[in-house]
Amino acid sequence: MKINLENKIKLVRDSIVAIGVLFPLNKVKIIGSGFSIIDEKQILTANHLFKNLKKEDIPNLVCMVAINKNGPLTNYSWLPVEIVRRERKVDSVLLKIKVEKKTLLTPLDLADSLDVKEGQEVYFSGYPYAANLMNEGFGITLITNKGIISSVKYKGEEPYPLDWFFVDTISNPGNSGCPLFDLKTNEVIGVMTISFRKQSKSFPELDIREPMHIAGAKPIKVIKDALEI
């Protein structure tokens, strides 16, 4: 049976958010992506997004949330969030929206990712290069990438627990923290965390990194256990 990816994306797109820091004059620095879990107020994302932030930046964390639709257009709002729990060992953070404003957020279904197999079709949606696209006049742009699980990695000690899913696709800066979906079930099986890039051969003198067709996600089962969710 043919899988309709278009319909699957429609079901999850409003549950995915951009994470940023609010500065004076309402300027926002977008640092990554996240998504709704448990209820419409709790957001899961990647911990490494916050490693370069200053202590004074933490109270100014915000997420960009879909609040209503106007025909084919979606209206968004930046809402303040606070850190509820973080677990650096699995590169994960649980955030909570601090206001009661009505949004379109719907918690995504989290799978038991122990059943993930190499060759399984997957996709992820997030906000890569969000600030760049907005500055170029493209507005708020949710980007979806499709691929397969290219490798399931385990830790090298008994009982050999899950450690990583490697995905055969390109992931760009800003995708960190976005959900990795099983294409068949549309359940979240992982959180996109790393992308592999190499020095540009075309412009070796410039600080440009060319993307490789390898991206890494932390299994959602590992995150659920670590954060106790």
C-alpha positions in Angstrom: 0.0 0.0 0.0 1.4 3.4 -1.0 2.1 5.7 1.9 0.8 9.2 1.6 3.6 11.3 3.1 1.7 14.5 2.3 -1.1 13.6 4.7 1.3 12.5 7.4 3.1 15.8 7.3 -0.2 17.7 7.6 -1.0 15.7 10.8 2.3 16.7 12.6 3.4 20.0 11.2 1.7 22.2 13.8 3.2 20.2 16.6 6.7 21.2 15.7 8.2 24.4 17.0 11.3 26.5 16.6 13.4 27.3 19.7 15.0 30.7 20.2 16.3 33.3 22.6 14.5 36.7 22.9 16.7 39.8 22.9 15.9 43.5 23.3 13.8 45.1 20.6 12.0 41.8 20.1 14.9 40.3 18.2 15.0 36.5 18.4 18.0 34.2 17.8 16.7 30.8 16.6 18.8 27.9 17.9 16.9 24.8 16.9 13.7 22.9 16.8 11.4 21.0 19.2 8.0 19.3 19.4 5.0 18.9 21.6 4.7 15.8 23.8 2.4 14.8 26.7 0.2 17.9 26.5 0.1 21.1 24.5 2.4 22.9 27.0 5.4 20.5 27.1 8.2 20.6 24.4 11.0 18.1 23.8 14.2 19.3 22.2 18.0 18.7 22.2 20.2 19.8 25.1 23.2 20.8 23.1 21.2 23.8 21.7 21.7 25.5 25.0 25.4 24.8 25.6 26.7 28.1 24.2 24.0 30.3 25.8 24.8 32.6 28.7 23.2 32.2 32.1 21.2 35.4 31.5 19.8 34.0 28.2 18.0 31.1 29.9 15.1 33.2 31.3 14.6 34.6 27.7 13.9 31.2 26.0 11.0 31.2 23.6 9.4 28.9 21.1 7.6 29.7 17.9 4.2 28.1 17.9 1.4 27.9 15.4 -1.6 29.7 16.9 -4.2 29.7 14.1 -4.8 29.2 10.4 -6.0 31.7 7.9 -6.7 29.7 4.7 -3.4 28.2 3.4 -1.4 30.4 5.8 -0.5 29.7 9.4 0.0 32.4 12.0 2.7 32.0 14.6 3.6 33.5 17.9 6.8 33.5 20.1 5.8 32.1 23.5 8.1 32.0 26.6 9.3 28.6 27.8 11.1 27.4 30.9 13.4 24.3 31.4 11.6 21.6 33.3 14.2 18.8 33.1 17.4 18.1 31.2 19.5 15.1 30.7 22.9 15.8 29.1 23.8 12.1 28.7 21.0 11.7 26.1 21.2 15.3 24.8 17.6 16.0 25.7 15.6 18.8 27.4 12.0 19.0 28.4 10.6 22.6 28.2 7.2 24.0 29.3 5.3 26.9 27.7 4.7 29.5 30.4 1.5 31.1 29.2 -2.0 29.8 28.7 -2.4 31.1 25.1 -4.4 28.9 22.8 -2.2 27.2 20.2 -2.5 24.5 17.5 0.0 22.3 19.4 -1.0 18.6 19.6 1.2 16.1 21.4 2.9 13.7 19.1 2.8 9.9 19.6 6.0 8.5 21.0 6.9 5.0 19.8 8.8 2.2 21.5 11.9 2.6 19.4 13.3 -0.8 20.4 11.7 -2.2 17.2 13.4 0.2 14.8 15.3 -1.7 12.0 17.9 -0.8 9.5 16.3 0.0 6.1 13.2 1.4 7.8 11.8 4.5 6.0 11.7 7.6 8.1 11.3 11.4 7.8 11.9 14.4 10.0 10.5 18.0 10.0 12.2 21.0 11.6 13.4 24.5 11.1 16.9 24.4 9.5 18.4 27.8 8.7 15.2 29.4 10.0 16.7 32.8 10.6 18.5 32.8 7.2 15.2 31.9 5.3 13.3 34.6 7.2 15.9 37.2 6.5 15.8 36.3 2.8 12.0 37.0 2.7 10.8 33.3 2.7 9.2 33.7 6.1 8.7 30.8 8.6 9.6 27.6 6.8 9.1 24.1 8.1 11.4 21.7 6.1 10.8 18.0 5.8 13.5 15.4 4.9 13.0 11.7 4.1 15.4 8.8 4.3 16.0 5.4 5.8 17.6 4.1 9.0 21.1 3.3 7.8 22.4 2.0 11.1 21.2 1.2 14.6 24.0 1.7 17.1 24.3 0.1 20.5 26.5 0.9 23.5 29.4 -1.4 23.9 28.5 -2.8 27.3 25.9 -5.3 28.5 23.0 -5.4 28.1 23.9 -3.4 24.9 21.3 -0.7 25.1 20.3 1.5 22.2 22.5 4.5 21.6 21.9 6.1 18.2 20.0 5.8 14.9 21.9 6.9 11.9 19.8 8.2 9.0 20.7 8.2 5.3 19.8 11.8 4.6 21.1 15.4 5.0 20.3 17.3 8.2 21.2 21.0 8.4 21.8 23.4 11.3 18.5 24.1 13.1 17.1 20.6 12.7 18.5 19.6 16.1 15.7 18.8 18.4 13.1 18.0 15.7 11.2 14.7 15.7 12.2 11.7 13.6 9.1 9.8 12.4 8.4 6.2 11.4 7.0 6.7 7.9 4.4 4.0 8.3 3.0 4.7 11.8 3.8 8.5 12.0 5.1 7.9 15.6 8.2 9.7 16.9 11.1 7.1 17.0 13.9 9.6 17.7 15.1 13.2 18.2 17.4 14.6 15.5 20.7 15.5 17.2 23.7 15.5 15.0 24.7 16.1 11.4 28.0 15.1 9.8 29.8 17.7 7.6 33.2 17.9 6.0 35.5 20.7 4.9 34.5 22.0 1.5 36.6 20.8 -1.4 35.3 23.5 -3.7 36.3 26.3 -1.3 38.9 24.9 1.2 40.0 28.4 2.1 36.5 29.3 3.5 34.9 28.1 6.7 32.3 26.2 4.8 31.2 22.6 5.7 29.5 20.4 3.1 26.8 18.1 4.4 27.3 14.4 4.3 24.4 11.9 3.8 24.6 10.9 7.5 22.6 12.3 10.3 22.1 11.0 13.9 19.1 10.8 16.2 18.8 9.7 19.8 16.2 6.9 20.1 13.0 8.2 21.8 13.0 5.1 24.1 16.3 6.2 25.5 15.1 9.7 26.0 11.8 8.6 27.6 13.7 6.5 30.1 16.2 9.2 31.0 13.6 12.0 31.4 11.0 9.7 33.0 8.3 10.7 30.6 
